[in-house]
């Protein structure tokens, strides 16, 4: 076994051990196999609810029902850096629902925006509504379907697009290629931004390739570190003008004051920011042609 695989395995083992240890102290509210994975919902003594997929115990979402501003997982907090690029979005798209933490936060802080959320797994949508307080209304809509098909369908452009369908070592390949990102960029308004939650290496062996693919797909690319996490938040835009990090920080601070955001978004933006536009590429560009053909035409896509 080479050192790459050893490093990946050690990280994944560590994640599973930590997740399983925490799981032991929570009560199970729901557990059922969906068409795509094993979906589980647990709750701790403080009322936080946890969404998990498969049997590894790794967390997909953590929500305090009834408290939409309280984003628990650090990567969800840093993802809101997107609002520093587009402070008043009119239309938002999120690919990957999970427990609904991010769409519920956005519904609260940008109440006039129309928000579409897409997830391929119908059971995830049902569980988000039944256990996590996710509610559709006139401005917030959940759609069951493949994220790429939704993006490529004819519909109005979006000011902000969040790609939250990438796991630590399970990357929906058709949602990571340069062709897909070209379709995403084509769905942006001129001053819009795309925000992606991407795992670094380890455990994501394709991290360098994903960053390179984003670099060639957008005029400007920023990367934000997620504290105490292997997650990285990428923000791509289709315009060439650079936005100063101090401007981003000021916009984030204004958002905090206006809506009583209970975490230091401006600090996360300031401390975590890196301009990745000109970073030397260290991986290949991911392309549709490189995706292995399925063994059967009836094999379902695993994208969320």
Residue pairs with C-beta under 8 A, 6 or more apart in sequence:
1 9
4 205
7 201
7 202
8 169
8 202
8 203
8 205
10 202
11 168
11 202
11 203
11 230
12 56
12 168
12 169
12 202
12 203
15 56
15 58
15 168
15 203
16 56
16 57
16 58
19 52
19 56
19 57
19 58
19 59
20 57
22 57
23 42
23 50
23 52
23 57
25 44
25 45
26 42
26 43
26 44
26 50
27 42
27 43
28 40
28 41
28 42
29 41
29 42
29 43
29 49
29 131
30 39
30 40
30 41
30 127
30 130
30 131
31 38
31 39
31 40
31 41
32 38
32 39
32 123
33 39
34 121
34 122
34 123
34 124
35 121
35 122
35 123
35 300
36 120
36 121
36 300
36 302
36 304
37 53
37 54
37 121
38 53
38 54
38 55
39 51
39 52
39 53
39 121
39 123
39 124
39 127
40 51
40 52
40 53
41 49
41 50
41 51
41 52
41 127
41 131
41 132
42 49
42 50
42 52
43 49
43 50
44 50
47 64
47 65
48 62
48 63
48 64
48 72
49 62
49 63
49 64
49 65
49 99
49 131
49 132
50 59
50 61
50 62
51 59
51 60
51 61
51 62
51 63
51 98
51 99
51 124
51 127
51 128
51 132
52 58
52 59
52 60
53 60
58 167
58 168
59 73
60 98
60 99
61 73
61 98
61 99
61 100
61 101
61 132
62 72
62 73
62 99
62 101
63 72
63 99
63 100
63 101
63 104
63 132
63 133
64 70
64 72
65 131
65 132
65 133
66 133
68 104
68 105
68 107
68 108
68 133
69 105
69 108
69 109
69 259
69 260
69 261
69 262
70 262
71 77
71 80
71 101
71 102
71 105
71 263
72 101
73 101
74 226
74 227
74 228
74 229
74 231
75 197
75 226
75 229
75 231
75 233
76 101
76 102
76 105
77 263
77 265
77 268
78 224
78 225
78 226
78 231
78 233
78 268
78 272
79 102
79 162
79 164
79 195
79 197
79 233
80 102
80 105
80 252
80 255
80 261
80 265
81 195
81 222
81 224
81 233
81 235
81 248
81 252
81 265
81 268
81 269
81 272
82 160
82 162
82 193
82 195
82 235
83 89
83 109
83 110
83 160
83 251
83 252
83 255
83 265
84 247
84 248
84 249
84 251
84 252
84 255
84 265
84 269
85 160
85 193
85 235
85 237
85 243
85 248
86 159
86 160
86 191
86 192
86 193
87 251
87 254
87 255
88 110
89 110
89 113
89 158
89 159
89 160
89 192
90 112
90 113
90 114
90 159
91 113
91 114
91 115
91 116
91 156
91 157
91 158
91 159
91 160
91 189
92 106
92 110
92 113
92 114
92 115
92 116
92 158
92 159
92 160
92 161
92 162
93 115
93 116
93 117
93 118
93 150
93 151
93 158
93 160
93 161
93 162
93 187
94 102
94 103
94 106
94 115
94 116
94 117
94 118
94 161
94 162
94 164
95 118
95 119
95 147
95 150
95 151
95 161
95 162
95 163
95 164
95 165
95 175
95 304
96 118
96 119
96 147
96 162
96 163
96 164
96 165
96 304
97 103
97 117
97 118
97 119
97 124
97 125
97 128
97 134
97 142
97 304
98 119
98 124
98 128
98 164
99 127
99 128
99 131
99 132
99 134
100 117
100 128
100 132
100 133
100 134
101 132
102 162
102 164
103 115
103 117
103 134
103 140
104 133
104 134
106 113
106 115
107 113
107 115
107 137
107 139
107 140
108 259
109 255
109 258
109 259
109 261
111 139
112 139
113 139
113 159
114 139
114 141
115 139
115 140
115 141
116 141
116 143
116 150
116 158
117 140
117 141
117 142
117 143
118 142
118 143
118 144
118 145
118 146
118 147
118 150
119 125
119 142
119 143
119 144
119 304
120 144
120 145
120 146
120 147
120 301
120 302
120 303
120 304
121 144
121 304
122 144
124 304
125 142
125 144
128 134
128 142
129 135
129 136
134 142
136 142
143 150
146 301
146 303
147 163
147 165
147 172
147 175
147 303
147 304
148 174
148 175
148 180
148 183
148 303
151 161
151 180
151 183
151 184
151 187
152 183
155 187
157 187
157 188
157 189
157 192
158 187
158 188
158 189
158 192
159 188
159 189
159 191
159 192
159 193
160 192
160 193
160 194
160 195
161 184
161 187
161 188
161 192
161 193
161 194
161 195
162 194
162 195
162 196
162 197
163 175
163 184
163 194
163 195
163 196
163 197
164 196
164 197
165 172
165 175
165 303
165 304
166 172
166 175
166 176
166 196
166 197
166 198
166 199
166 204
166 210
167 199
168 199
168 203
168 204
168 230
169 199
169 203
169 204
169 205
170 302
171 204
171 206
171 210
172 301
172 302
172 303
172 304
173 286
173 291
174 180
174 288
174 291
174 301
174 303
175 303
176 206
176 210
176 213
176 286
177 213
177 286
177 287
177 288
177 290
177 291
178 213
178 216
178 217
178 285
178 286
178 287
179 287
179 288
180 288
181 194
181 213
181 214
181 217
181 218
181 236
182 217
184 194
184 217
185 194
185 217
185 218
185 236
185 238
188 194
188 237
188 238
190 238
190 239
191 237
191 239
192 237
192 238
193 235
193 236
193 237
194 218
194 234
194 235
194 236
194 237
195 233
195 234
195 235
196 214
196 233
196 234
196 235
196 236
197 231
197 232
197 233
198 204
198 207
198 210
198 211
198 231
198 232
198 233
198 234
199 207
199 230
199 231
199 232
200 207
200 230
200 231
200 232
201 207
201 208
202 230
203 230
204 210
204 230
206 283
206 286
207 232
207 283
208 281
208 282
208 283
209 283
209 284
209 285
209 286
210 283
210 286
211 221
211 223
211 234
211 276
211 279
211 281
211 282
211 283
212 281
212 282
212 283
212 284
212 285
213 285
213 286
214 221
214 234
214 236
214 276
215 221
215 276
215 277
215 279
215 281
216 285
217 236
218 236
218 237
218 238
219 237
219 238
219 239
219 240
219 277
220 236
220 237
220 239
220 240
220 242
220 275
220 277
221 234
221 235
221 236
221 275
221 276
221 277
222 234
222 235
222 236
222 273
222 274
222 275
222 276
222 277
223 232
223 233
223 234
223 235
223 273
223 274
223 276
224 232
224 233
224 234
224 235
224 268
224 269
224 272
224 273
224 274
225 232
225 271
225 272
225 274
226 232
226 233
226 272
227 268
227 272
233 272
234 276
242 275
245 269
245 270
245 273
246 270
248 269
248 270
248 273
249 266
249 269
249 270
250 266
252 265
252 266
252 268
252 269
253 265
253 266
255 261
255 265
256 264
256 265
256 266
